[in-house]
Structures are given as C-alpha cells and as structure tokens.
Amino acid sequence: MATGWPVQLVDGDVRLRPLRRRDADAWMTMRARNVGWLEPWDATSPEPVRGPRPTFGQFVRALSAQAREGSALPFAVDRGGELVGQLTVSSIQWGSLRSAAIGYWVSQHVAGQGITPTAVALATDHCFGPVGLHRVEVNIRPENVPSLRVVEKLGFRDEGLRERYLHIQGRWCDHRTFALTVEDVPDGLLARWHRRQRGIGSP
C-alpha cells in the first residue's frame, strides 16, 4: 500500500518533512547536546552491534527506503525552519489491522512548547486520512513523564502495560500503550488539540 511519500505536513510554524542528508550537522549537533535528555529512552539492540556504525547518509537512505516500501514515515520536526526533533510512524500494518506506531523526540530547549503534540496530531491525521490507517499507538516508558504528557494532552486512550516490551539501554523495559482509532477523532486529532489549547471542551 502507498503512503504518499514524500509529504510535508504543516500547522503554524511546526512542520513535518522528510529527513534529508543535508540535515546531518544539525541533527548530530542536536543529538550530542541532548544526550542526557534522550538517551534514557533510546531503543537498543539486545545483540552486540558488529562493524562500523552507519553514517548519517546511510541512516537517511534506510529510512527513505522504508517510506517507499510503505512500512514507515520518517519525519524531521521543524519549528520556524529550525530542525528540533524527529517523528517516525513505524510498524505500519495493512490488511485487516491497518495500524501503526508513532515514536518521537524533540530537543530539550523546545520541550513543553506544544511542538510535540502538534507533530503527533499532524502525523495521526495523515495516517487516518490520506494513508488510510485505522489505529495509531504510542508506546511510552512509565517513567517518561514528558512523553506521557504528550498523549495526555491529545487524549490518547491508555490501553495498559506491556511488560518487558522494548530493549532500552541494555535491558528489557515495560511500556504503557496509548492508542486512538479513526472513530475517536471524527474531526481530526489536530482540531481536537487546537480546541484543548483554547480551553474548549474535552481533550
């Protein structure tokens, strides 16, 4: 199934766009500055990684190949033209499930400014609309308070704990799963987020 890649999604000064090889310097600088902020939540491989680490160009090419295959949507997150994070729609499943998972991170210097909820809402609406998925989920460590705030602000449904779900920094860690189906947001998740920002109605 096609995902319409490449695509750009915009709301105000927040933009989701394909990650590009020329983002290398900005991306690597931002990751280096945010090691303490991001590393506790980064997934790792339970198997020893052999050989040289992939270059940023190889990383981008691999993500682009997944997008063309319809298995992922790898977005850079821009705020006013500045690269501030990354959001990836992964594990896209078709057939009778039509589901995907969203993962995200932003630089600490822009955390709490509404950028991440806006990015997640943009991606979710794209998945439910043009892509044609039925369900989107977000899996979060119970200790990751900033990420829990994102799904709380957007009104994702808490579907409970998945024990030892992902390998994180050398051990298998529990995650809580939050989800929405297209029926939950008939007017779109972005519209619901804007209403919440204005203090109108429920989240």
N, CA and C atoms as a LAMMPS dump frame, in Angstrom:
ITEM: TIMESTEP
0
ITEM: NUMBER OF ATOMS
609
ITEM: BOX BOUNDS ff ff ff
-5.0000000000000000e+02 5.0000000000000000e+02
-5.0000000000000000e+02 5.0000000000000000e+02
-5.0000000000000000e+02 5.0000000000000000e+02
ITEM: ATOMS id mol type element x y z
1 1 1 N 0.85 -1.194 0
2 1 2 C 0 0 0
3 1 3 C 0.883 1.241 0
4 2 1 N 0.435 2.305 -0.674
5 2 2 C 1.219 3.532 -0.777
6 2 3 C 0.934 4.449 0.401
7 3 1 N 1.949 5.187 0.807
8 3 2 C 1.794 6.132 1.907
9 3 3 C 1.861 7.576 1.428
10 4 1 N 1.992 7.776 0.107
11 4 2 C 2.048 9.13 -0.423
12 4 3 C 3.361 9.84 -0.146
13 5 1 N 4.401 9.073 0.129
14 5 2 C 5.697 9.652 0.453
15 5 3 C 6.415 10.126 -0.807
16 6 1 N 7.143 11.261 -0.771
17 6 2 C 7.359 12.153 0.372
18 6 3 C 6.207 13.132 0.559
19 7 1 N 6.055 13.612 1.792
20 7 2 C 4.973 14.539 2.098
21 7 3 C 5.451 15.507 3.17
22 8 1 N 4.878 16.707 3.174
23 8 2 C 5.122 17.68 4.235
24 8 3 C 3.79 18.019 4.888
25 9 1 N 3.806 18.102 6.216
26 9 2 C 2.608 18.411 6.991
27 9 3 C 2.907 19.64 7.831
28 10 1 N 2.019 20.638 7.793
29 10 2 C 2.313 21.929 8.429
30 10 3 C 1.129 22.399 9.263
31 11 1 N 1.452 22.946 10.441
32 11 2 C 0.472 23.655 11.261
33 11 3 C 1.2 24.812 11.931
34 12 1 N 0.88 26.025 11.553
35 12 2 C 1.577 27.188 12.085
36 12 3 C 3.053 27.124 11.743
37 13 1 N 3.916 27.242 12.764
38 13 2 C 5.356 27.188 12.494
39 13 3 C 5.939 25.794 12.711
40 14 1 N 5.066 24.791 12.922
41 14 2 C 5.513 23.407 13.064
42 14 3 C 5.343 22.687 11.733
43 15 1 N 6.422 22.054 11.288
44 15 2 C 6.38 21.348 10.005
45 15 3 C 7.017 19.973 10.147
46 16 1 N 6.344 18.971 9.596
47 16 2 C 6.916 17.641 9.432
48 16 3 C 7.325 17.5 7.978
49 17 1 N 8.553 17.073 7.757
50 17 2 C 9.081 16.918 6.404
51 17 3 C 10.037 15.734 6.388
52 18 1 N 10.386 15.223 5.212
53 18 2 C 11.361 14.134 5.168
54 18 3 C 12.717 14.574 5.73
55 19 1 N 13.363 13.678 6.445
56 19 2 C 14.723 13.914 6.905
57 19 3 C 15.645 13.853 5.695
58 20 1 N 16.601 14.792 5.613
59 20 2 C 17.481 14.895 4.446
60 20 3 C 18.93 14.696 4.857
61 21 1 N 19.756 14.279 3.91
62 21 2 C 21.176 14.086 4.215
63 21 3 C 21.829 15.393 4.642
64 22 1 N 21.362 16.508 4.106
65 22 2 C 21.967 17.787 4.491
66 22 3 C 21.582 18.226 5.905
67 23 1 N 20.712 17.459 6.572
68 23 2 C 20.401 17.72 7.981
69 23 3 C 21.48 17.172 8.911
70 24 1 N 22.494 16.519 8.368
71 24 2 C 23.462 15.779 9.178
72 24 3 C 24.059 16.616 10.3
73 25 1 N 24.622 17.786 9.982
74 25 2 C 25.298 18.582 11.005
75 25 3 C 24.34 19.016 12.106
76 26 1 N 23.159 19.529 11.705
77 26 2 C 22.188 19.999 12.695
78 26 3 C 21.676 18.838 13.538
79 27 1 N 21.414 17.705 12.909
80 27 2 C 20.874 16.542 13.622
81 27 3 C 21.882 16.018 14.628
82 28 1 N 23.131 15.853 14.194
83 28 2 C 24.146 15.287 15.088
84 28 3 C 24.507 16.255 16.214
85 29 1 N 24.529 17.544 15.923
86 29 2 C 24.779 18.529 16.979
87 29 3 C 23.671 18.503 18.019
88 30 1 N 22.431 18.432 17.549
89 30 2 C 21.293 18.409 18.465
90 30 3 C 21.284 17.147 19.319
91 31 1 N 21.573 15.996 18.706
92 31 2 C 21.625 14.763 19.483
93 31 3 C 22.734 14.813 20.538
94 32 1 N 23.894 15.36 20.164
95 32 2 C 25.012 15.452 21.111
96 32 3 C 24.655 16.349 22.294
97 33 1 N 23.954 17.447 22.034
98 33 2 C 23.568 18.368 23.1
99 33 3 C 22.483 17.796 24.001
100 34 1 N 21.779 16.774 23.511
101 34 2 C 20.633 16.24 24.243
102 34 3 C 20.837 14.814 24.724
103 35 1 N 22.097 14.398 24.861
104 35 2 C 22.369 13.019 25.259
105 35 3 C 21.659 12.674 26.569
106 36 1 N 21.811 13.489 27.582
107 36 2 C 21.183 13.204 28.87
108 36 3 C 19.666 13.229 28.831
109 37 1 N 19.11 14.022 27.934
110 37 2 C 17.662 14.183 27.787
111 37 3 C 17.044 13.01 27.026
112 38 1 N 17.768 12.453 26.038
113 38 2 C 17.194 11.459 25.136
114 38 3 C 17.668 10.034 25.377
115 39 1 N 18.921 9.867 25.787
116 39 2 C 19.497 8.525 25.835
117 39 3 C 18.755 7.553 26.744
118 40 1 N 18.185 7.996 27.89
119 40 2 C 17.475 7.023 28.738
120 40 3 C 16.301 6.344 28.053
121 41 1 N 15.793 6.918 26.95
122 41 2 C 14.605 6.379 26.287
123 41 3 C 14.923 5.757 24.926
124 42 1 N 16.192 5.787 24.513
125 42 2 C 16.56 5.278 23.191
126 42 3 C 16.56 3.757 23.169
127 43 1 N 15.882 3.187 22.166
128 43 2 C 15.885 1.736 21.995
129 43 3 C 17.285 1.256 21.613
130 44 1 N 17.621 0.056 22.065
131 44 2 C 18.914 -0.536 21.764
132 44 3 C 18.706 -1.965 21.266
133 45 1 N 19.76 -2.543 20.718
134 45 2 C 19.685 -3.923 20.244
135 45 3 C 20.149 -4.875 21.346
136 46 1 N 19.412 -5.969 21.589
137 46 2 C 19.876 -6.942 22.58
138 46 3 C 21.086 -7.732 22.099
139 47 1 N 21.366 -7.676 20.794
140 47 2 C 22.52 -8.368 20.236
141 47 3 C 23.665 -7.373 20.06
142 48 1 N 24.908 -7.801 20.267
143 48 2 C 26.04 -6.903 20.048
144 48 3 C 26.056 -6.382 18.622
145 49 1 N 26.275 -5.078 18.469
146 49 2 C 26.329 -4.473 17.138
147 49 3 C 27.746 -4.604 16.617
148 50 1 N 27.901 -5.288 15.492
149 50 2 C 29.223 -5.532 14.923
150 50 3 C 29.459 -4.619 13.73
151 51 1 N 30.712 -4.269 13.508
152 51 2 C 31.062 -3.44 12.372
153 51 3 C 30.854 -1.967 12.668
154 52 1 N 31.198 -1.117 11.691
155 52 2 C 31.071 0.33 11.897
156 52 3 C 29.621 0.768 11.962
157 53 1 N 29.371 1.822 12.72
158 53 2 C 28.025 2.38 12.781
159 53 3 C 27.691 3.017 11.441
160 54 1 N 26.423 2.967 11.024
161 54 2 C 26.066 3.587 9.739
162 54 3 C 26.282 5.085 9.763
163 55 1 N 26.631 5.639 8.624
164 55 2 C 26.752 7.088 8.514
165 55 3 C 25.358 7.706 8.531
166 56 1 N 25.301 9.027 8.695
167 56 2 C 24.001 9.696 8.683
168 56 3 C 23.338 9.513 7.318
169 57 1 N 24.129 9.575 6.241
170 57 2 C 23.58 9.365 4.908
171 57 3 C 22.957 7.986 4.758
172 58 1 N 23.628 6.966 5.295
173 58 2 C 23.08 5.61 5.24
174 58 3 C 21.812 5.497 6.08
175 59 1 N 21.805 6.175 7.216
176 59 2 C 20.623 6.215 8.08
177 59 3 C 19.432 6.809 7.343
178 60 1 N 19.64 7.926 6.659
179 60 2 C 18.56 8.58 5.92
180 60 3 C 18.102 7.701 4.758
181 61 1 N 19.042 7.091 4.045
182 61 2 C 18.667 6.227 2.921
183 61 3 C 17.836 5.037 3.392
184 62 1 N 18.207 4.47 4.542
185 62 2 C 17.441 3.336 5.065
186 62 3 C 16.017 3.758 5.426
187 63 1 N 15.872 4.918 6.061
188 63 2 C 14.541 5.415 6.393
189 63 3 C 13.718 5.702 5.144
190 64 1 N 14.366 6.297 4.134
191 64 2 C 13.67 6.611 2.886
192 64 3 C 13.195 5.336 2.185
193 65 1 N 14.012 4.285 2.242
194 65 2 C 13.618 3.017 1.636
195 65 3 C 12.39 2.443 2.339
196 66 1 N 12.357 2.541 3.672
197 66 2 C 11.187 2.076 4.418
198 66 3 C 9.943 2.87 4.024
199 67 1 N 10.11 4.184 3.817
200 67 2 C 8.969 5.017 3.429
201 67 3 C 8.452 4.61 2.056
202 68 1 N 9.359 4.364 1.131
203 68 2 C 8.93 3.959 -0.215
204 68 3 C 8.237 2.6 -0.203
205 69 1 N 8.675 1.733 0.711
206 69 2 C 8.054 0.411 0.826
207 69 3 C 6.695 0.466 1.526
208 70 1 N 6.386 1.586 2.173
209 70 2 C 5.117 1.718 2.879
210 70 3 C 5.131 1.168 4.278
211 71 1 N 6.338 0.963 4.871
212 71 2 C 6.404 0.41 6.22
213 71 3 C 6.702 1.461 7.28
214 72 1 N 7.059 2.69 6.861
215 72 2 C 7.371 3.746 7.817
216 72 3 C 7.213 5.111 7.172
217 73 1 N 7.057 6.132 8.022
218 73 2 C 7.035 7.527 7.583
219 73 3 C 8.004 8.281 8.489
220 74 1 N 9.233 8.512 8.037
221 74 2 C 10.258 9.139 8.884
222 74 3 C 10.313 10.652 8.682
223 75 1 N 9.829 11.397 9.651
224 75 2 C 9.744 12.853 9.532
225 75 3 C 10.806 13.551 10.384
226 76 1 N 11.356 14.629 9.838
227 76 2 C 12.047 15.623 10.646
228 76 3 C 10.997 16.576 11.192
229 77 1 N 11.211 17.09 12.403
230 77 2 C 10.314 18.074 13.002
231 77 3 C 11.012 19.429 12.961
232 78 1 N 10.407 20.373 12.256
233 78 2 C 10.916 21.744 12.163
234 78 3 C 10.03 22.677 12.968
235 79 1 N 10.644 23.689 13.579
236 79 2 C 9.893 24.779 14.177
237 79 3 C 10.459 26.079 13.615
238 80 1 N 9.678 26.763 12.791
239 80 2 C 10.136 28 12.176
240 80 3 C 11.373 27.808 11.322
241 81 1 N 11.498 26.651 10.66
242 81 2 C 12.635 26.37 9.812
243 81 3 C 13.823 25.756 10.525
244 82 1 N 13.755 25.628 11.855
245 82 2 C 14.848 25.029 12.632
246 82 3 C 14.525 23.567 12.912
247 83 1 N 15.473 22.683 12.625
248 83 2 C 15.307 21.274 12.958
249 83 3 C 15.339 21.118 14.474
250 84 1 N 14.256 20.595 15.059
251 84 2 C 14.178 20.482 16.521
252 84 3 C 13.882 19.068 16.99
253 85 1 N 13.689 18.118 16.079
254 85 2 C 13.397 16.766 16.522
255 85 3 C 13.084 15.84 15.372
256 86 1 N 12.556 14.691 15.733
257 86 2 C 12.229 13.671 14.741
258 86 3 C 10.978 12.931 15.183
259 87 1 N 10.145 12.564 14.228
260 87 2 C 8.947 11.751 14.48
261 87 3 C 8.894 10.672 13.411
262 88 1 N 8.725 9.435 13.837
263 88 2 C 8.651 8.332 12.887
264 88 3 C 7.379 7.528 13.103
265 89 1 N 6.621 7.366 12.051
266 89 2 C 5.498 6.428 12.037
267 89 3 C 6.077 5.097 11.569
268 90 1 N 6.065 4.091 12.433
269 90 2 C 6.7 2.818 12.107
270 90 3 C 5.717 1.668 12.281
271 91 1 N 6.198 0.478 11.963
272 91 2 C 5.391 -0.75 12.116
273 91 3 C 4.037 -0.612 11.421
274 92 1 N 4.022 0.016 10.249
275 92 2 C 2.773 0.171 9.508
276 92 3 C 2.297 -1.203 9.031
277 93 1 N 1.09 -1.552 9.43
278 93 2 C 0.493 -2.835 9.063
279 93 3 C -0.777 -2.595 8.267
280 94 1 N -0.947 -3.37 7.219
281 94 2 C -2.134 -3.224 6.374
282 94 3 C -3.104 -4.373 6.633
283 95 1 N -3.782 -4.852 5.637
284 95 2 C -4.724 -5.948 5.804
285 95 3 C -5.849 -5.578 6.742
286 96 1 N -6.218 -6.508 7.612
287 96 2 C -7.357 -6.298 8.5
288 96 3 C -7.005 -5.457 9.723
289 97 1 N -5.706 -5.168 9.937
290 97 2 C -5.298 -4.393 11.103
291 97 3 C -5.215 -2.894 10.819
292 98 1 N -4.484 -2.517 9.784
293 98 2 C -4.307 -1.111 9.386
294 98 3 C -3.91 -0.234 10.57
295 99 1 N -2.748 -0.523 11.094
296 99 2 C -2.279 0.125 12.316
297 99 3 C -0.837 0.579 12.147
298 100 1 N -0.404 1.47 13.033
299 100 2 C 0.983 1.932 13.051
300 100 3 C 1.314 2.433 14.444
301 101 1 N 2.607 2.594 14.699
302 101 2 C 3.087 3.158 15.96
303 101 3 C 3.829 4.458 15.668
304 102 1 N 3.701 5.419 16.574
305 102 2 C 4.392 6.697 16.436
306 102 3 C 5.423 6.822 17.556
307 103 1 N 6.648 7.156 17.164
308 103 2 C 7.703 7.471 18.111
309 103 3 C 8.234 8.869 17.815
310 104 1 N 8.714 9.551 18.834
311 104 2 C 9.118 10.948 18.631
312 104 3 C 10.14 11.37 19.668
313 105 1 N 10.905 12.392 19.326
314 105 2 C 11.757 13.084 20.292
315 105 3 C 11.953 14.508 19.815
316 106 1 N 12.133 15.419 20.75
317 106 2 C 12.474 16.807 20.417
318 106 3 C 13.595 17.261 21.342
319 107 1 N 14.303 18.273 20.907
320 107 2 C 15.357 18.864 21.717
321 107 3 C 14.773 19.436 23.002
322 108 1 N 15.535 19.334 24.082
323 108 2 C 15.043 19.802 25.375
324 108 3 C 14.72 21.292 25.357
325 109 1 N 15.41 22.062 24.507
326 109 2 C 15.206 23.513 24.546
327 109 3 C 13.849 23.937 23.99
328 110 1 N 13.124 23.012 23.322
329 110 2 C 11.789 23.349 22.83
330 110 3 C 10.707 22.508 23.502
331 111 1 N 11.094 21.663 24.461
332 111 2 C 10.113 20.819 25.144
333 111 3 C 9.109 21.672 25.904
334 112 1 N 7.858 21.22 25.925
335 112 2 C 6.815 21.921 26.666
336 112 3 C 6.205 23.097 25.951
337 113 1 N 6.55 23.29 24.672
338 113 2 C 6.038 24.429 23.911
339 113 3 C 4.924 24.042 22.935
340 114 1 N 4.411 22.817 23.059
341 114 2 C 3.314 22.376 22.194
342 114 3 C 3.757 21.835 20.854
343 115 1 N 5.067 21.748 20.613
344 115 2 C 5.558 21.276 19.319
345 115 3 C 5.283 19.789 19.14
346 116 1 N 5.593 18.99 20.166
347 116 2 C 5.414 17.545 20.031
348 116 3 C 3.947 17.151 19.888
349 117 1 N 3.025 17.654 20.717
350 117 2 C 1.621 17.313 20.482
351 117 3 C 1.142 17.714 19.091
352 118 1 N 1.579 18.871 18.6
353 118 2 C 1.191 19.292 17.25
354 118 3 C 1.731 18.331 16.213
355 119 1 N 2.993 17.918 16.363
356 119 2 C 3.594 16.985 15.408
357 119 3 C 2.876 15.642 15.425
358 120 1 N 2.57 15.13 16.619
359 120 2 C 1.866 13.847 16.72
360 120 3 C 0.468 13.955 16.119
361 121 1 N -0.206 15.071 16.348
362 121 2 C -1.547 15.265 15.777
363 121 3 C -1.49 15.324 14.255
364 122 1 N -0.511 16.045 13.711
365 122 2 C -0.345 16.11 12.256
366 122 3 C -0.129 14.721 11.666
367 123 1 N 0.766 13.959 12.273
368 123 2 C 1.074 12.627 11.763
369 123 3 C -0.123 11.687 11.885
370 124 1 N -0.843 11.774 13.009
371 124 2 C -2.01 10.91 13.207
372 124 3 C -3.089 11.206 12.185
373 125 1 N -3.369 12.485 11.949
374 125 2 C -4.376 12.842 10.944
375 125 3 C -3.966 12.376 9.556
376 126 1 N -2.67 12.45 9.248
377 126 2 C -2.202 11.964 7.948
378 126 3 C -2.398 10.452 7.849
379 127 1 N -2.117 9.741 8.937
380 127 2 C -2.301 8.287 8.931
381 127 3 C -3.768 7.908 8.759
382 128 1 N -4.65 8.621 9.454
383 128 2 C -6.073 8.306 9.373
384 128 3 C -6.703 8.789 8.067
385 129 1 N -6.15 9.846 7.478
386 129 2 C -6.709 10.404 6.252
387 129 3 C -6.099 9.81 5.007
388 130 1 N -5.098 10.479 4.43
389 130 2 C -4.531 10.02 3.161
390 130 3 C -3.971 8.603 3.177
391 131 1 N -3.341 8.202 4.278
392 131 2 C -2.736 6.87 4.314
393 131 3 C -3.804 5.783 4.454
394 132 1 N -4.858 6.069 5.205
395 132 2 C -5.96 5.123 5.318
396 132 3 C -5.82 4.096 6.428
397 133 1 N -5.072 4.436 7.497
398 133 2 C -4.968 3.526 8.633
399 133 3 C -6.176 3.679 9.561
400 134 1 N -6.358 2.693 10.421
401 134 2 C -7.49 2.703 11.345
402 134 3 C -7.069 2.974 12.783
403 135 1 N -5.824 2.606 13.124
404 135 2 C -5.379 2.688 14.518
405 135 3 C -3.943 3.219 14.572
406 136 1 N -3.685 4.078 15.551
407 136 2 C -2.33 4.575 15.803
408 136 3 C -2.047 4.397 17.289
409 137 1 N -0.858 3.906 17.612
410 137 2 C -0.494 3.737 19.017
411 137 3 C 0.839 4.412 19.308
412 138 1 N 1.028 4.736 20.588
413 138 2 C 2.279 5.294 21.097
414 138 3 C 2.657 4.481 22.328
415 139 1 N 3.892 3.976 22.355
416 139 2 C 4.356 3.163 23.476
417 139 3 C 5.403 3.945 24.265
418 140 1 N 5.182 4.091 25.577
419 140 2 C 5.973 5.005 26.397
420 140 3 C 6.4 4.314 27.689
421 141 1 N 7.664 4.506 28.072
422 141 2 C 8.122 4.04 29.373
423 141 3 C 7.31 4.73 30.466
424 142 1 N 6.886 4.009 31.503
425 142 2 C 6.11 4.635 32.579
426 142 3 C 6.844 5.773 33.274
427 143 1 N 8.186 5.774 33.199
428 143 2 C 8.977 6.816 33.851
429 143 3 C 9.156 8.065 32.987
430 144 1 N 8.747 7.989 31.732
431 144 2 C 8.993 9.088 30.786
432 144 3 C 7.864 10.121 30.878
433 145 1 N 7.948 10.951 31.892
434 145 2 C 6.867 11.904 32.182
435 145 3 C 6.603 12.871 31.032
436 146 1 N 7.615 13.464 30.383
437 146 2 C 7.317 14.382 29.269
438 146 3 C 6.521 13.724 28.147
439 147 1 N 6.863 12.476 27.799
440 147 2 C 6.11 11.798 26.737
441 147 3 C 4.703 11.443 27.184
442 148 1 N 4.55 11.085 28.449
443 148 2 C 3.209 10.808 28.958
444 148 3 C 2.324 12.045 28.883
445 149 1 N 2.915 13.21 29.079
446 149 2 C 2.155 14.456 28.981
447 149 3 C 1.644 14.68 27.557
448 150 1 N 2.416 14.258 26.571
449 150 2 C 2.004 14.446 25.174
450 150 3 C 0.71 13.693 24.894
451 151 1 N 0.671 12.403 25.23
452 151 2 C -0.542 11.625 24.939
453 151 3 C -1.699 12.048 25.821
454 152 1 N -1.392 12.547 27.023
455 152 2 C -2.461 13.065 27.879
456 152 3 C -3.094 14.3 27.252
457 153 1 N -2.269 15.216 26.763
458 153 2 C -2.785 16.431 26.13
459 153 3 C -3.65 16.11 24.914
460 154 1 N -3.29 15.06 24.188
461 154 2 C -4.001 14.725 22.954
462 154 3 C -5.194 13.801 23.181
463 155 1 N -5.311 13.259 24.374
464 155 2 C -6.458 12.408 24.664
465 155 3 C -6.337 10.995 24.145
466 156 1 N -5.109 10.471 24.03
467 156 2 C -4.948 9.068 23.663
468 156 3 C -5.484 8.175 24.78
469 157 1 N -6.027 7.051 24.407
470 157 2 C -6.592 6.08 25.348
471 157 3 C -5.472 5.21 25.918
472 158 1 N -5.436 5.075 27.234
473 158 2 C -4.454 4.225 27.903
474 158 3 C -4.919 2.775 27.805
475 159 1 N -4.148 1.943 27.09
476 159 2 C -4.536 0.548 26.896
477 159 3 C -3.771 -0.416 27.808
478 160 1 N -2.996 0.136 28.741
479 160 2 C -2.368 -0.719 29.729
480 160 3 C -0.889 -0.956 29.513
481 161 1 N -0.339 -1.798 30.367
482 161 2 C 1.099 -2.037 30.434
483 161 3 C 1.501 -3.235 29.574
484 162 1 N 2.573 -3.049 28.819
485 162 2 C 3.219 -4.155 28.117
486 162 3 C 4.532 -4.44 28.846
487 163 1 N 4.604 -5.583 29.49
488 163 2 C 5.779 -5.892 30.299
489 163 3 C 6.965 -6.293 29.415
490 164 1 N 8.141 -5.746 29.761
491 164 2 C 9.384 -6.049 29.045
492 164 3 C 9.189 -5.946 27.537
493 165 1 N 8.649 -4.823 27.114
494 165 2 C 8.209 -4.652 25.723
495 165 3 C 9.347 -4.327 24.76
496 166 1 N 10.245 -3.402 25.15
497 166 2 C 11.333 -2.984 24.27
498 166 3 C 12.659 -3.008 25.011
499 167 1 N 13.725 -3.244 24.241
500 167 2 C 15.07 -3.248 24.796
501 167 3 C 15.582 -1.807 24.812
502 168 1 N 15.828 -1.286 26.008
503 168 2 C 16.246 0.105 26.187
504 168 3 C 17.52 0.128 27.022
505 169 1 N 18.596 0.641 26.421
506 169 2 C 19.844 0.832 27.151
507 169 3 C 20.258 -0.402 27.958
508 170 1 N 20.204 -1.547 27.299
509 170 2 C 20.757 -2.757 27.898
510 170 3 C 19.8 -3.646 28.663
511 171 1 N 18.515 -3.299 28.72
512 171 2 C 17.576 -4.177 29.425
513 171 3 C 16.185 -4.068 28.809
514 172 1 N 15.39 -5.103 29.035
515 172 2 C 14.017 -5.114 28.54
516 172 3 C 13.14 -4.305 29.483
517 173 1 N 12.435 -3.324 28.931
518 173 2 C 11.694 -2.36 29.752
519 173 3 C 10.194 -2.403 29.478
520 174 1 N 9.42 -2.205 30.545
521 174 2 C 7.968 -2.099 30.427
522 174 3 C 7.601 -0.811 29.693
523 175 1 N 6.502 -0.861 28.964
524 175 2 C 5.94 0.326 28.309
525 175 3 C 4.43 0.333 28.499
526 176 1 N 3.878 1.523 28.561
527 176 2 C 2.424 1.676 28.511
528 176 3 C 2.027 2.012 27.08
529 177 1 N 0.942 1.406 26.642
530 177 2 C 0.458 1.617 25.28
531 177 3 C -0.739 2.561 25.299
532 178 1 N -0.669 3.579 24.461
533 178 2 C -1.755 4.545 24.277
534 178 3 C -2.171 4.498 22.811
535 179 1 N -3.462 4.601 22.547
536 179 2 C -3.924 4.428 21.17
537 179 3 C -5.143 5.28 20.866
538 180 1 N -5.343 5.487 19.579
539 180 2 C -6.553 6.086 19.029
540 180 3 C -6.942 5.301 17.787
541 181 1 N -8.239 5.217 17.536
542 181 2 C -8.719 4.752 16.246
543 181 3 C -9.414 5.916 15.557
544 182 1 N -9.634 5.767 14.275
545 182 2 C -10.178 6.874 13.495
546 182 3 C -11.534 7.324 14.031
547 183 1 N -12.292 6.388 14.631
548 183 2 C -13.606 6.754 15.173
549 183 3 C -13.496 7.687 16.383
550 184 1 N -12.341 7.672 17.053
551 184 2 C -12.16 8.506 18.233
552 184 3 C -12.041 9.99 17.903
553 185 1 N -11.63 10.3 16.688
554 185 2 C -11.38 11.703 16.312
555 185 3 C -12.032 12.002 14.958
556 186 1 N -13.358 12.011 14.91
557 186 2 C -14.049 12.204 13.626
558 186 3 C -13.717 13.531 12.961
559 187 1 N -13.364 14.557 13.749
560 187 2 C -12.987 15.85 13.186
561 187 3 C -11.475 16.013 13.039
562 188 1 N -10.732 14.98 13.398
563 188 2 C -9.285 15.043 13.317
564 188 3 C -8.655 15.335 14.666
565 189 1 N -7.477 14.774 14.902
566 189 2 C -6.792 14.982 16.174
567 189 3 C -6.239 16.398 16.292
568 190 1 N -5.798 16.982 15.187
569 190 2 C -5.266 18.346 15.246
570 190 3 C -6.347 19.325 15.684
571 191 1 N -7.567 19.155 15.159
572 191 2 C -8.667 20.031 15.561
573 191 3 C -8.959 19.88 17.048
574 192 1 N -8.907 18.65 17.554
575 192 2 C -9.139 18.436 18.979
576 192 3 C -8.033 19.063 19.821
577 193 1 N -6.797 18.98 19.355
578 193 2 C -5.677 19.585 20.068
579 193 3 C -5.823 21.098 20.113
580 194 1 N -6.252 21.7 18.993
581 194 2 C -6.448 23.146 18.986
582 194 3 C -7.557 23.556 19.951
583 195 1 N -8.621 22.768 20.02
584 195 2 C -9.689 23.078 20.976
585 195 3 C -9.167 22.988 22.404
586 196 1 N -8.336 21.98 22.675
587 196 2 C -7.763 21.843 24.015
588 196 3 C -6.876 23.025 24.339
589 197 1 N -6.083 23.478 23.38
590 197 2 C -5.227 24.642 23.61
591 197 3 C -6.026 25.893 23.944
592 198 1 N -7.184 26.001 23.321
593 198 2 C -8.042 27.17 23.581
594 198 3 C -8.921 26.983 24.81
595 199 1 N -8.854 25.777 25.424
596 199 2 C -9.645 25.515 26.611
597 199 3 C -11.098 25.251 26.309
598 200 1 N -11.38 24.725 25.098
599 200 2 C -12.759 24.469 24.687
600 200 3 C -13.014 22.961 24.727
601 201 1 N -13.918 22.505 25.538
602 201 2 C -14.354 21.131 25.547
603 201 3 C -13.31 20.196 26.131
604 202 1 N -13.501 18.901 25.869
605 202 2 C -12.624 17.865 26.402
606 202 3 C -11.39 17.724 25.541
607 203 1 N -10.341 17.022 26.047
608 203 2 C -9.126 16.868 25.272
609 203 3 C -9.323 16.037 24.036
